[in-house]
Amino acid sequence: MSEFLDLEAQDGVRMPWNVIPGTKQEALNCVIPVSTIYTPLKPIPDIPVLPYAPLRCRMCRSILNPFSIVDYVAKIWVCPFCFQRNQFPQHYSSISENNLPAELFPQYTTVEYLSSMETGPVVPPVFIFVVDTCMIEEEIGYLKSALAQAVELLPDNSLVGFITFGTYVQVHELGFGLLPKSYVFKGTKEVTKEQILEQMCFFAGKQKPTTGVIAGTRDGLSSESIARFLLPASECEFVLNSVIEEMQKDPWPVPADQRASRCTGVALSVAANLLGVCVPGSGARIMAFVGGPSTEGPGSIVSKSLSEPIRSHKDLDKDSAPLYDKAVKFYDQIAKQLAHQGHVLDLFACAVDQVGVAEMKVAIEKTGGIVVLAESFVHSVFKDSLLRIFQSADDNLGLSFNGILEINCSKDVKVQGIIGPCTSMEKKSPLSSDTVIGQGNTSAWKMCGLDRKTSLCFVYDIAKKDGPDSISQSTSNQFYFQFLTYYQHNEGQMRLRSTTISRRWVSGADNVEELVAGFDQEAAAAVMARLVSFKMETEVDFDPVRWLDRALIRICSKFGEYQKETPSSFSLSPRLSIFPQFIFNLRRSQFVQVFNNSPDETAYFRMMLDRENVANAIVMIQPSLISYSFQSGPEPVLLDVTAIASDKILLLDSYFTVVIFHGVTIAQWRKAGYQDQEGHEAFAQLLKAPHEEASSIIKERFPVPRLVVCDQYGSQARFLLAKLNPSVTYNSDNPSPGGDVIFTDDVSFQVFMDHLQRLAVQ
């Protein structure tokens, strides 16, 4: 396991198969696709930042890297992807075996280029706040104080805009400091760019160009007219604070039997058009703060009448959510527009009811936006997450903009697509596979927003056919992959990060051991989770549990060691031994079991799964459990109901929630106040330890997880019990004293493994 972590620390890459099945048929037999989870901006200590332009291959445009074959005498290098011979340019003339440029050092498989010629001037980031006002007064109060804090943390040079919406959309003119002034748009129909240019007086007193798409200063928009709506944060602090301060509840009366009329869709389309008119192509984020469902205009998800409930998973399955498809189509248009402009949509949804995250998912995901889901604007999940975006501490998010990701591979590897936060640029190339998964049909992707944690899952096709001649013609048994990420760094300048990796391939029936030796079971579980979520969203009548079970049985019968028809002889190599446990927890997780979750919550969980790295994905799939007791220090325990004891404290980390669970005896002592009495310092320390650990988890995670502190047999204990393996249920023979039972008919892990062994050895 550790060697895979070392590879990730060096390049930000994890692959399920680190020894790759070499032919198309063998790759299909391995069940889990050949794939990569890559974190383009992973912070790598000592990464060389080179102050010159990269050297590219004449044929395939890949960049010089440590795997290139170099002839120092003739000053020629051979590209490992297309075998083209390239001449070194003049300024590389002093190159020799003892005098290498950094990009040829074997340990620098990942380097960054920062060249002023290619990268252009430093541009300030743009933030436009889109704020919902259809909420009760106290929610608006909480949101005001959070926004006021966030505005103080904005970088001084960043441009800021402010839009509020309810029944109507109001664009505030921050550049007009004398008195509050705003432009109002009707919430019932979409607003086009032309209407924005006209109604917001961008060409007041000047001739408007008759043709062409008007965008930005280069098309005759004066910077003064742009600066009315987008101002540097340092200049408009006073006006912005007074606009936030005077923000009031939407004044339109709401009948008792109706929902407020909220035009979220129109507000977002106005924001997208305003950015498209003023700052196309430079890094900008629309930050939407929404406190309820959209009921007005395009993109609405439910009618105003309270007698109609908001759509559930059942409604979506039965096609009885009339507004769903229309809203998704509308947000898909916004996604395309934002991706074209290079802008990001972030959503902060804080409401007890659903607000339409499921519909907006396409726009947030395709632009690489952030999504935070909480129950109220006073909740720490929302407040702390918002501050984390702007805090410039060492562990900040490192928000970057306007990324373009290109890939090069050896010619026998094709790319089916990416599952993750990006948009296909439809740049078809010989690398594109005919079968498409996620964002495919291309070898370049747009990532409008990305940060240090954003991770993408590439799914590959091995194109090499079996046959005697195919073995002889390819002499080297390495596949090469190169990822090029061109992005606007959070300090403003453009950079290019190049990661080049190579993996060995094997073919033939006797290579099962080699494949197993290179199997990374954590990465495999993360890829399977992304795949199953993707299939659940795109395939009709897809049965996820059956699909996962069949995949697991095929893997176990291919790679397990057993005698035919004798389940007791079955064993798995240590490389595969935890994989069935991951799949068991995945089929019970919120990604697969949507019962008891709203479509919004499911969309939120899946968006987070699709953008996080392997370590975080594993915590989502199989939460970690730590036990604290007087007898021993904190120790990890199995995710099982038998871990519960009356004299223990358990700390469960399931990524979205962190639960501190007190056994019944500990809870009684705590309520009696022993921790405050003299002589009970050890008990006070025992109570404090899990809280310290929980706060260190919360500090480094984004969005900030919800903290639940509960007692055994209390109502909130369900947060822990729902995740545990039900090895002791209500119909077990002898439950342990002081422990707990789970009231469920779900199978336990032991039963699951027995069935798996029986089926695998058939």
Disulfide bonds with the S-S distance in Angstrom:
none
